[in-house]
Amino acid sequence: MKINNNGFQIIPIPKIEERRGNLSVIENDTIPFDIKRVYYLYDVPTGSERGGHAHKELQQFLVALSGSFDVVINDGKEETIIALNKPYEGLLIKSGIWRELRNFSSGSICLVVASEVYIEEDYIRDFDEFVKYANHR
């Protein structure tokens, strides 16, 4: 599995299609880390943003289970916008990468699979502090 230079990668999620409906499964061999925490964002008001932080160690895998949203990725030097809108692919975000989630469609659901449990000290919540951190790694 190759991670691009900006610390993120779109990863396909296995999809089983049949007439009764589709099924997708995320297991430990789908993503390059052991799953320690799973949560989801929903009922995000129009115009609201989520994220707005980076992690020192934690990695995340984001999936648009329903609807769509944009993920703004920044490695401290370059910004990239990724549109997520398929429940059978996800966005791997490595540690040390700033992320913001924007442009949530009505009824969208964002699944987040994380490599670690919640640890506040792992967060960098100030963008200027993040840029300094990213440029001195």
C-alpha positions as CSV (number, residue, x, y, z in Angstrom):
1,M,0.0,0.0,0.0
2,K,1.5,3.3,-1.1
3,I,0.9,6.5,0.8
4,N,1.3,9.6,-1.4
5,N,3.8,12.3,-0.4
6,N,1.1,14.3,1.4
7,G,0.3,11.6,3.9
8,F,-3.1,10.4,2.6
9,Q,-4.5,7.7,0.3
10,I,-7.8,6.7,-1.1
11,I,-8.4,3.0,-0.3
12,P,-11.1,0.8,-1.8
13,I,-13.3,-1.0,0.6
14,P,-14.4,-4.5,-0.5
15,K,-18.0,-4.4,-1.8
16,I,-20.3,-7.4,-2.2
17,E,-23.2,-6.5,-4.6
18,E,-26.4,-8.4,-4.8
19,R,-30.1,-7.8,-5.5
20,R,-30.9,-7.6,-1.7
21,G,-28.5,-4.7,-1.3
22,N,-24.8,-4.1,-1.1
23,L,-22.4,-5.0,1.8
24,S,-19.0,-3.5,2.5
25,V,-16.6,-4.6,5.2
26,I,-13.7,-2.9,6.9
27,E,-11.3,-5.3,8.6
28,N,-7.8,-5.0,9.9
29,D,-6.3,-6.0,6.5
30,T,-8.3,-3.2,4.7
31,I,-6.4,-0.5,6.5
32,P,-2.8,-0.4,7.6
33,F,-3.4,-0.1,11.4
34,D,-5.2,-2.0,14.2
35,I,-8.6,-0.5,14.8
36,K,-8.9,1.0,18.3
37,R,-11.9,3.4,18.0
38,V,-14.8,3.9,15.7
39,Y,-17.2,6.9,15.6
40,Y,-19.4,8.7,13.2
41,L,-20.5,12.3,12.4
42,Y,-24.1,12.9,11.4
43,D,-26.7,15.7,11.4
44,V,-24.0,18.2,10.6
45,P,-25.7,21.6,10.0
46,T,-25.4,23.2,6.6
47,G,-22.2,25.3,6.5
48,S,-20.6,23.7,9.5
49,E,-17.1,22.3,9.5
50,R,-15.6,19.5,11.6
51,G,-12.0,18.5,12.2
52,G,-9.7,21.4,12.2
53,H,-6.8,19.6,13.8
54,A,-3.9,17.2,13.3
55,H,-2.7,14.2,15.3
56,K,0.9,13.5,16.4
57,E,0.5,9.7,16.3
58,L,-3.1,8.7,15.5
59,Q,-4.1,7.7,12.0
60,Q,-7.7,7.9,10.7
61,F,-9.7,6.2,7.9
62,L,-12.7,8.3,6.8
63,V,-15.7,6.9,4.9
64,A,-18.8,8.8,3.5
65,L,-21.4,6.2,4.5
66,S,-24.1,8.4,3.1
67,G,-24.1,11.6,1.2
68,S,-20.9,13.6,0.6
69,F,-18.4,15.9,2.1
70,D,-14.9,17.4,1.4
71,V,-11.8,16.7,3.4
72,V,-9.2,19.4,3.3
73,I,-5.8,17.9,3.9
74,N,-2.7,19.9,4.7
75,D,0.9,18.6,5.3
76,G,2.2,22.0,6.4
77,K,3.3,22.9,2.9
78,E,0.5,21.9,0.5
79,E,-3.3,21.7,0.7
80,T,-5.4,19.2,-1.1
81,I,-9.2,18.8,-1.2
82,I,-10.6,15.3,-1.4
83,A,-14.3,14.7,-2.1
84,L,-15.7,11.7,-0.4
85,N,-19.0,10.4,-1.7
86,K,-18.8,6.6,-2.0
87,P,-19.4,4.1,0.9
88,Y,-17.0,1.6,-0.7
89,E,-13.9,3.7,-0.5
90,G,-12.2,5.6,2.3
91,L,-9.5,8.2,2.9
92,L,-6.5,7.1,5.0
93,I,-5.0,10.1,6.8
94,K,-1.6,9.4,8.3
95,S,-0.3,11.1,11.5
96,G,1.1,14.6,11.3
97,I,-1.5,15.8,8.8
98,W,-4.0,18.6,9.3
99,R,-7.6,17.8,8.3
100,E,-10.8,19.8,8.0
101,L,-14.2,18.4,6.9
102,R,-16.5,20.8,5.0
103,N,-19.4,20.9,2.6
104,F,-21.5,18.2,4.2
105,S,-24.5,17.3,2.1
106,S,-27.9,16.9,3.7
107,G,-28.1,13.6,5.5
108,S,-24.4,12.8,5.2
109,I,-22.7,10.4,7.6
110,C,-19.0,10.3,8.1
111,L,-17.5,7.1,9.6
112,V,-14.1,7.6,11.3
113,V,-12.0,4.5,12.1
114,A,-9.0,5.4,14.3
115,S,-5.7,3.7,15.2
116,E,-5.8,4.9,18.8
117,V,-8.3,5.7,21.6
118,Y,-9.0,9.4,22.4
119,I,-5.9,11.1,23.9
120,E,-6.2,14.9,24.0
121,E,-2.4,15.3,24.1
122,D,-2.2,13.7,20.6
123,Y,-4.1,16.6,19.1
124,I,-2.7,19.8,17.5
125,R,-5.6,22.2,17.4
126,D,-3.9,25.4,16.3
127,F,-3.0,25.6,12.6
128,D,0.1,27.9,13.1
129,E,1.4,25.5,15.8
130,F,0.8,22.6,13.3
131,V,2.8,24.3,10.6
132,K,5.7,24.6,13.0
133,Y,5.3,21.0,14.0
134,A,5.1,19.8,10.4
135,N,8.2,21.7,9.3
136,H,10.3,20.4,12.1
137,R,9.5,16.7,11.9
